[in-house]
Amino acid sequence: MLLDYARLTTREVRALTRLDDSKAHDAEQREALYPIVVRTAVRVAVTSRCVRGIDERGLHVTNLAALRDMLRRVAVPGTLCLVDGFRVGDCGHEQQAVVDGDARSAAIAAASVVAKVTRDRYMHRIADEFPGWDFRSHVGYSTPEHRATIAKLGITDLHRRSFQSIAYQQLAIEG
């Protein structure tokens, strides 16, 4: 994500100094940062991948492909793309892996906030389609409540079959 601080008020610049690993912020803090990040960003792109595709190709391979696609959409020719943790393969732009990138780069931290807020909002939108799952509170993360629901109700079409958690191991899951 390419950021343009010239678009910001002093208050917004101060807010962005709190950018860090999105997991270090609670949902309310991420929601507050989100509009500032989007307003600051020169380009923003978001993608999602389906459960079936993740199960077929694997999470890591799928994530790399998604990251390559996003770099192609947001990267400005001639710039260096900072990537969180590892290179994503040829995307037509020079890149540098930054270990713990979301804690060391404002652009990576901003992208992390956009990704997490977008995912959480999606989980809130689909919560009514899966009553009993309480996706509004845990948004699909492996909380004790979510694991207890898996043990009680099984898994939904949203759950990866290739993912093996303790709760999944308690179930007879057919691929």
N, C-alpha and C positions, 0 to 999 in steps of 0.2 A: 504494500500500500504506500503510495506516495502522498506525503502530507504537505500542505501549503499553509503555514502558520500565519501568513499575511491576511488571511480571511477571518481571523479570530479577534475577539475582544480580549482584553487583558484577563478578565475572569475565566474565559474559556482556555487561554494559554495556561493559567494556573491549574485548571482542572486536568489538562492533559499532562501536567507534570506528575500526576498520580498514576499515569499509565504504567502498568506492570503486567506480569503474568495475569491473565484474566481470571485464573483460579484463585488469585490472591484477593479478588474483589467479590463481594456478594452480588446477588442478582440486581438489587437496587442500585448499587454503585455502577455496575456495568450498564444498566439502562440509562443512567445519568450521563455516562461517558459516550454512549452510542451516538446520539445526535451531534455531539461536538466532533467526534471522529468522522462521521459521515460528511459533515459540513466542511471539515478541514481537508478531507481527502480529495486529491485531484481525480482519482479513479477508484471505484469500489466495484468488486465483483464477488458474487456469492454463488456457490454451487452446492448441490447435494447429490448423493449417490444412493441408489436403491439397495435395499437389504439383499435382494437376490444377487445383484452384481458384486456386492462385497463378499457374500458367501462363495460365489464362484471364483473370484480372482484373489480374494484375501484382502484384509483391511489395509495392510501396508502398501501393497501394489495399487489398490484403489485410491488410497490417500495420495500417493505420489502422482498418479494420473490427474487427480483433481487439482493438486497444487500446480502441476505443469499447465493445465488449462487456465487456471486463474492467473498465473504469471504472464501467459500469452495475452490475456485480456487487459491486465493493468500495467504491465511494464512499459516504460517509455524507452524507445530505442537509444542505445548508447549508455544506459544506466546500469549500475550494478544492482542485482536483485539479492536482497538478504533473505535467507530461507532459514526457518527455525529448525535447527538440529542437524540437517543433512541436505545434500544436494538432491534435487528432484529429477535429474536427468535432463537431456537436451530439451530446451523450451525456446531456443532462439535468442536467448539473452544470457549475458554473463551473470553468474550467481556465486554467492559465497554462503556456505553453511555457517550459522552462528549457534553454537551450543548455548542452551538456555536463552534463545533469541528473544522470547517474549519478555524476559526480564532485563535484556541488554539493549534492545532496539525499540524505539517508539513506534516505528512503522510495523514491526512484527507484533508488538503488544496491541496496537490499534486493530490490526487484522484479527487477532485473537478475540478481542472484544466483539467485533462485528460478527465473527463466526459463532461465538457462544450465545450472544443475544438473539441472533437469527434462529439458531437451533432451539433455544428455550421458547421463543415465541411460537415456533412451529409446534412444539410439544404442547403448549397451552391451547393452541387452536384445535388440535386433534384429540384433546383430553375427553371431550364428550362422546367421541366415537368408541372409547374404551372405558366404559364406566367400571368403577371398582379398582382401576389402576392408579388413580391419583397422580396422573402425569403432571398436573399443575404444580404439585409441590416438589416432586423429586426429578421432574423432567427427564426421566429415563436413566438417570445415573444410578449406580449400584449402591443405593442406600440400604440400610437394614429393612426399611419398609418395602422397598421395591423387591428385594430378595424374598421377603415373606410373601408378597403378592405372587411372585413367580411360583413359589412352592404351593400356594393355595389355588391359583387360577391357571397355571401353566404359562405359556408364552403366546404373544400375539404375532400378527404378521409384521410388526415393527421390529421384532427381536431377531438378531442374527442367529442362524442355526450353527454357524461355525464358531461362535463365541462360546467358550466353556467356562462358566462361572460355577461356584459351589452350588448355587441354587439350580442352575441348569443340570448339573450332574445328578441332582435328586429326581429329575424327571426322565421319563422315557421319551426322548425327542427323536422324531424321525425326520431325516433330511429332506 
